[in-house]
Amino acid sequence: MFKPLIHIRALRLYPGIFSCTGQMASSSSSGRVRGQGHSSSSFPTFQDRGPSKSPTHFLCLPLHGSYYRTLPQAHLSLKTALKQFTIDEANPERGLSESDEKLRIPPDAFRPFDTLHLTLGVMTLSTKEEVENAISTLKDLDLSQFLPPAAPGGDKKLYVDLKGLQPFLNSKSTITTCRVLFLPPTDASSSSQTRLLQFSEALRSHFIEKGILTPENRPLTLHATVINTVYCKRIKPALDSRNTRNRDRNTRSNKIERVQFDASEVLEKYENHVWAAGLEIDRVQICKMGAKKGEEVVLEDGTVEVVGGGYESIVDRLI
């Protein structure tokens, strides 16, 4: 049983998460779900994104299901599992010593459930005409043309499983100095593990060819981000008093450091955790950059829920 203070804090950290009902997804599963071209010991890395202009929108496959009147069971299971994950891993009273504080994931790094999606690419739409072109391009598409055939006798719809936890790593981060954690998706069908990735790559290529999506010189790694320290308050290292008068603006002592944490323990703990099974992806969206925080609402039981958050979709297209 959690203390009321911790319960309320977790509610504020994870918008919309405590309104759901249903059982938490099982943490055990028989066998190991294969990832998208990498094993649990080989993690994807960030590379140069190309143009330096800030993107304004992104193409994605939403996973939160906020567009349904009633959340399907797979979405409820995901919401419940992530609620418990937030409570367990963001709890500031875990009894860690000061030297072990680096093991704790910063509370502000947890992403709200309503932001959960798979990014296919980003775009910089500077004019009204560019926005309208992107919208009409998606609206006019028959998305089924990008979806590979299902196995004989199989469901033509696109279902995915979310299992395990992985980090995004680059030259400035390692597992012990981690910044981003995500849920890797795989096709739910046991006969085909590639339909999701093939569909995503084909759709991304189409939008790149149309000049809408920003080309990236790295392979597509589908990921549902659940931890990102870019949303945490950054730390400015203490200056060496001997160099304060003549410090160089380009020296490391003047840079704001992005928050990081040691992910070794949490990666091992959730390596085989099942967050959701058979979650349907039924649409593609173009969303605006910048997630809304939503509004806090006090429920009848006294708990606080944040509603109306997430990314704003400017167009939805059913698959």
RAKABEL-V759634 format. One record per pair of residues at least 4 apart in sequence whose ideal C-beta (glycine too) atoms are under 7 Angstrom apart, sorted by the first residue. I is the first residue (numbers start at 1). J is the second residue. D is the distance in whole Angstrom. If there is no record, write none. Layout:
<<I | J | D> <I | J | D>>
This chain:
<<2 | 6 | 5> <2 | 7 | 5> <2 | 87 | 7> <3 | 7 | 7> <4 | 8 | 6> <5 | 9 | 6> <6 | 10 | 6> <6 | 91 | 6> <6 | 93 | 6> <7 | 11 | 7> <8 | 12 | 7> <8 | 303 | 7> <8 | 304 | 6> <9 | 13 | 6> <10 | 14 | 6> <10 | 86 | 6> <10 | 87 | 5> <10 | 90 | 6> <11 | 18 | 5> <11 | 303 | 6> <11 | 304 | 5> <11 | 305 | 6> <12 | 304 | 6> <12 | 306 | 7> <13 | 86 | 6> <13 | 90 | 6> <13 | 107 | 5> <13 | 110 | 5> <14 | 83 | 6> <14 | 86 | 4> <14 | 110 | 6> <14 | 112 | 6> <14 | 113 | 6> <15 | 112 | 4> <15 | 113 | 7> <15 | 114 | 6> <15 | 294 | 5> <15 | 306 | 3> <15 | 309 | 4> <16 | 112 | 7> <16 | 113 | 6> <16 | 114 | 5> <16 | 305 | 6> <16 | 306 | 6> <16 | 307 | 6> <16 | 309 | 7> <17 | 79 | 6> <17 | 82 | 7> <17 | 83 | 4> <17 | 86 | 7> <17 | 113 | 5> <18 | 83 | 6> <18 | 303 | 6> <18 | 305 | 6> <19 | 305 | 5> <20 | 71 | 7> <20 | 76 | 5> <20 | 79 | 5> <20 | 80 | 6> <21 | 76 | 7> <22 | 73 | 6> <22 | 76 | 4> <22 | 77 | 6> <22 | 80 | 6> <23 | 77 | 7> <23 | 80 | 7> <24 | 77 | 7> <24 | 80 | 5> <24 | 81 | 5> <24 | 84 | 6> <25 | 77 | 4> <25 | 78 | 7> <25 | 81 | 4> <25 | 274 | 5> <25 | 275 | 5> <25 | 276 | 6> <25 | 277 | 7> <26 | 274 | 5> <27 | 273 | 5> <27 | 274 | 6> <29 | 163 | 7> <29 | 272 | 6> <29 | 274 | 5> <33 | 161 | 6> <33 | 163 | 5> <33 | 186 | 5> <34 | 186 | 6> <34 | 193 | 6> <35 | 39 | 6> <35 | 184 | 5> <35 | 186 | 7> <36 | 184 | 7> <36 | 197 | 6> <36 | 221 | 7> <36 | 222 | 6> <38 | 42 | 4> <38 | 43 | 7> <38 | 44 | 6> <40 | 164 | 7> <40 | 271 | 6> <43 | 166 | 6> <43 | 167 | 6> <43 | 169 | 5> <44 | 168 | 6> <44 | 221 | 4> <45 | 169 | 5> <45 | 170 | 6> <46 | 168 | 6> <46 | 170 | 4> <47 | 217 | 6> <47 | 218 | 4> <48 | 217 | 6> <49 | 216 | 6> <50 | 214 | 6> <50 | 215 | 6> <50 | 216 | 6> <50 | 217 | 6> <51 | 214 | 6> <53 | 124 | 5> <55 | 122 | 4> <55 | 123 | 6> <55 | 124 | 5> <55 | 214 | 6> <55 | 289 | 6> <56 | 123 | 7> <56 | 124 | 6> <56 | 125 | 5> <56 | 288 | 7> <56 | 289 | 6> <57 | 123 | 5> <57 | 125 | 6> <57 | 134 | 7> <57 | 286 | 6> <57 | 287 | 6> <57 | 288 | 6> <57 | 289 | 6> <58 | 119 | 6> <58 | 121 | 7> <58 | 122 | 5> <58 | 123 | 7> <58 | 287 | 6> <58 | 289 | 7> <59 | 120 | 4> <59 | 121 | 5> <59 | 123 | 7> <59 | 207 | 6> <59 | 213 | 6> <59 | 284 | 7> <59 | 286 | 6> <60 | 117 | 4> <60 | 118 | 6> <60 | 119 | 5> <60 | 120 | 6> <60 | 285 | 6> <60 | 287 | 6> <61 | 117 | 6> <61 | 118 | 4> <61 | 120 | 7> <61 | 281 | 5> <61 | 284 | 6> <62 | 117 | 5> <62 | 283 | 7> <62 | 285 | 5> <63 | 116 | 4> <63 | 117 | 6> <63 | 118 | 7> <63 | 224 | 6> <63 | 279 | 7> <64 | 113 | 6> <64 | 114 | 5> <64 | 116 | 5> <64 | 310 | 7> <65 | 71 | 5> <65 | 72 | 6> <65 | 75 | 4> <66 | 114 | 5> <66 | 310 | 6> <68 | 72 | 7> <71 | 75 | 4> <71 | 76 | 5> <71 | 79 | 7> <72 | 280 | 7> <73 | 77 | 6> <74 | 78 | 7> <74 | 276 | 5> <74 | 277 | 7> <74 | 278 | 5> <74 | 279 | 4> <74 | 280 | 7> <75 | 79 | 6> <75 | 279 | 6> <76 | 80 | 6> <77 | 81 | 6> <77 | 276 | 5> <78 | 82 | 6> <78 | 162 | 7> <78 | 275 | 5> <78 | 276 | 4> <78 | 279 | 6> <79 | 83 | 6> <79 | 113 | 5> <80 | 84 | 7> <81 | 85 | 6> <81 | 275 | 5> <81 | 276 | 7> <82 | 86 | 6> <82 | 113 | 6> <82 | 226 | 7> <82 | 275 | 7> <83 | 87 | 7> <84 | 88 | 6> <85 | 89 | 6> <86 | 90 | 5> <86 | 110 | 5> <87 | 91 | 6> <89 | 105 | 5> <89 | 266 | 6> <90 | 105 | 6> <90 | 107 | 4> <90 | 110 | 6> <92 | 107 | 7> <94 | 104 | 7> <96 | 100 | 4> <96 | 101 | 6> <96 | 103 | 6> <96 | 104 | 6> <102 | 261 | 6> <102 | 262 | 5> <103 | 261 | 7> <103 | 262 | 5> <103 | 265 | 6> <104 | 261 | 7> <105 | 109 | 6> <105 | 227 | 6> <105 | 261 | 5> <105 | 266 | 7> <106 | 229 | 6> <106 | 232 | 5> <106 | 259 | 5> <106 | 261 | 7> <108 | 231 | 5> <108 | 232 | 4> <108 | 233 | 7> <109 | 227 | 5> <109 | 228 | 6> <109 | 229 | 5> <109 | 231 | 6> <109 | 232 | 5> <110 | 226 | 7> <110 | 227 | 6> <111 | 115 | 5> <111 | 225 | 6> <111 | 226 | 6> <111 | 227 | 7> <111 | 228 | 6> <112 | 291 | 7> <112 | 309 | 5> <112 | 310 | 7> <114 | 309 | 5> <114 | 310 | 3> <115 | 291 | 5> <115 | 310 | 5> <115 | 311 | 6> <116 | 224 | 5> <117 | 224 | 7> <118 | 185 | 6> <118 | 222 | 5> <118 | 223 | 7> <118 | 224 | 6> <120 | 200 | 5> <120 | 203 | 6> <120 | 204 | 5> <121 | 204 | 5> <121 | 207 | 7> <121 | 213 | 4> <121 | 214 | 6> <121 | 216 | 7> <122 | 214 | 5> <123 | 134 | 6> <123 | 212 | 5> <123 | 213 | 5> <123 | 214 | 6> <124 | 214 | 6> <125 | 130 | 4> <125 | 131 | 5> <125 | 134 | 6> <126 | 130 | 6> <128 | 132 | 6> <129 | 133 | 6> <130 | 134 | 7> <131 | 135 | 6> <132 | 136 | 6> <133 | 137 | 6> <133 | 212 | 7> <134 | 138 | 7> <134 | 212 | 5> <134 | 286 | 6> <135 | 139 | 6> <135 | 286 | 7> <135 | 314 | 6> <135 | 315 | 5> <136 | 140 | 6> <137 | 141 | 7> <137 | 210 | 6> <137 | 212 | 6> <138 | 284 | 6> <138 | 286 | 6> <138 | 315 | 5> <138 | 317 | 5> <139 | 315 | 6> <139 | 317 | 6> <141 | 317 | 6> <143 | 147 | 7> <143 | 284 | 6> <143 | 317 | 6> <143 | 319 | 5> <144 | 319 | 7> <146 | 199 | 5> <146 | 202 | 4> <146 | 203 | 5> <147 | 158 | 7> <147 | 195 | 7> <147 | 199 | 5> <147 | 319 | 7> <148 | 195 | 5> <148 | 198 | 5> <148 | 199 | 7> <150 | 154 | 4> <150 | 155 | 6> <150 | 156 | 5> <151 | 189 | 6> <151 | 191 | 4> <151 | 192 | 6> <154 | 189 | 6> <154 | 191 | 6> <157 | 280 | 6> <158 | 195 | 7> <158 | 196 | 6> <158 | 199 | 7> <158 | 280 | 7> <158 | 281 | 5> <158 | 319 | 6> <159 | 188 | 4> <159 | 189 | 7> <159 | 278 | 5> <159 | 279 | 7> <159 | 280 | 5> <160 | 185 | 4> <160 | 186 | 6> <160 | 187 | 6> <160 | 188 | 6> <160 | 196 | 6> <160 | 279 | 6> <160 | 281 | 6> <161 | 186 | 5> <161 | 188 | 5> <161 | 276 | 7> <161 | 277 | 5> <161 | 278 | 7> <162 | 183 | 5> <162 | 185 | 6> <162 | 224 | 7> <162 | 275 | 4> <162 | 276 | 5> <162 | 279 | 7> <163 | 272 | 7> <163 | 273 | 7> <163 | 274 | 5> <163 | 275 | 7> <164 | 184 | 6> <164 | 270 | 7> <164 | 271 | 6> <164 | 272 | 6> <164 | 273 | 7> <165 | 181 | 6> <165 | 183 | 7> <165 | 266 | 7> <165 | 267 | 6> <165 | 270 | 4> <165 | 271 | 7> <165 | 273 | 7> <166 | 181 | 7> <166 | 182 | 6> <166 | 184 | 5> <167 | 175 | 6> <167 | 178 | 5> <167 | 180 | 6> <167 | 181 | 6> <167 | 263 | 5> <167 | 267 | 7> <168 | 180 | 4> <168 | 182 | 7> <169 | 173 | 5> <169 | 174 | 6> <173 | 177 | 5> <173 | 178 | 6> <173 | 179 | 5> <173 | 260 | 6> <175 | 263 | 5> <175 | 264 | 6> <175 | 267 | 7> <176 | 262 | 5> <176 | 264 | 6> <177 | 260 | 5> <178 | 260 | 6> <178 | 261 | 6> <178 | 262 | 7> <178 | 263 | 4> <179 | 229 | 5> <179 | 258 | 6> <179 | 260 | 5> <180 | 225 | 6> <180 | 227 | 6> <180 | 228 | 5> <181 | 226 | 6> <181 | 227 | 4> <181 | 263 | 6> <182 | 223 | 4> <182 | 224 | 6> <182 | 225 | 5> <182 | 226 | 6> <183 | 224 | 4> <183 | 226 | 6> <183 | 275 | 6> <184 | 223 | 6> <185 | 196 | 6> <185 | 222 | 5> <185 | 224 | 6> <186 | 193 | 6> <187 | 192 | 6> <187 | 193 | 5> <187 | 194 | 7> <187 | 195 | 5> <187 | 196 | 5> <188 | 277 | 7> <188 | 278 | 5> <194 | 198 | 5> <195 | 199 | 6> <196 | 200 | 6> <196 | 222 | 7> <197 | 201 | 6> <197 | 222 | 6> <198 | 202 | 6> <199 | 203 | 6> <200 | 204 | 6> <200 | 220 | 6> <200 | 222 | 6> <201 | 205 | 6> <201 | 220 | 6> <202 | 206 | 7> <203 | 207 | 7> <203 | 284 | 7> <204 | 208 | 6> <204 | 213 | 6> <204 | 220 | 6> <205 | 209 | 6> <206 | 210 | 7> <207 | 212 | 5> <207 | 213 | 4> <208 | 213 | 5> <208 | 215 | 5> <229 | 258 | 6> <229 | 259 | 4> <229 | 260 | 6> <230 | 258 | 7> <232 | 259 | 4> <234 | 256 | 4> <234 | 257 | 6> <234 | 258 | 6> <234 | 259 | 6> <235 | 257 | 5> <235 | 259 | 6> <236 | 256 | 5> <237 | 253 | 6> <237 | 257 | 6> <239 | 243 | 7> <239 | 244 | 5> <239 | 247 | 7> <239 | 253 | 5> <240 | 253 | 6> <243 | 247 | 5> <243 | 253 | 7> <247 | 251 | 6> <247 | 253 | 6> <247 | 254 | 6> <249 | 254 | 6> <263 | 267 | 5> <264 | 268 | 7> <265 | 269 | 6> <266 | 270 | 6> <267 | 271 | 6> <282 | 318 | 6> <282 | 319 | 6> <283 | 316 | 5> <283 | 317 | 6> <283 | 318 | 5> <283 | 319 | 6> <284 | 317 | 5> <284 | 319 | 7> <285 | 313 | 4> <285 | 315 | 7> <285 | 316 | 5> <286 | 313 | 7> <286 | 314 | 5> <286 | 315 | 5> <287 | 311 | 4> <287 | 312 | 6> <287 | 313 | 5> <287 | 314 | 7> <288 | 311 | 6> <288 | 312 | 5> <288 | 314 | 6> <291 | 309 | 6> <291 | 310 | 6> <291 | 311 | 5> <292 | 308 | 7> <292 | 309 | 5> <292 | 310 | 6> <292 | 312 | 7> <293 | 309 | 6> <294 | 306 | 4> <294 | 307 | 5> <294 | 308 | 4> <294 | 309 | 3> <295 | 306 | 7> <295 | 307 | 6> <295 | 308 | 6> <296 | 304 | 5> <296 | 306 | 5> <297 | 305 | 5> <297 | 307 | 6> <298 | 302 | 7> <298 | 304 | 6> <299 | 303 | 5> <299 | 305 | 6>>
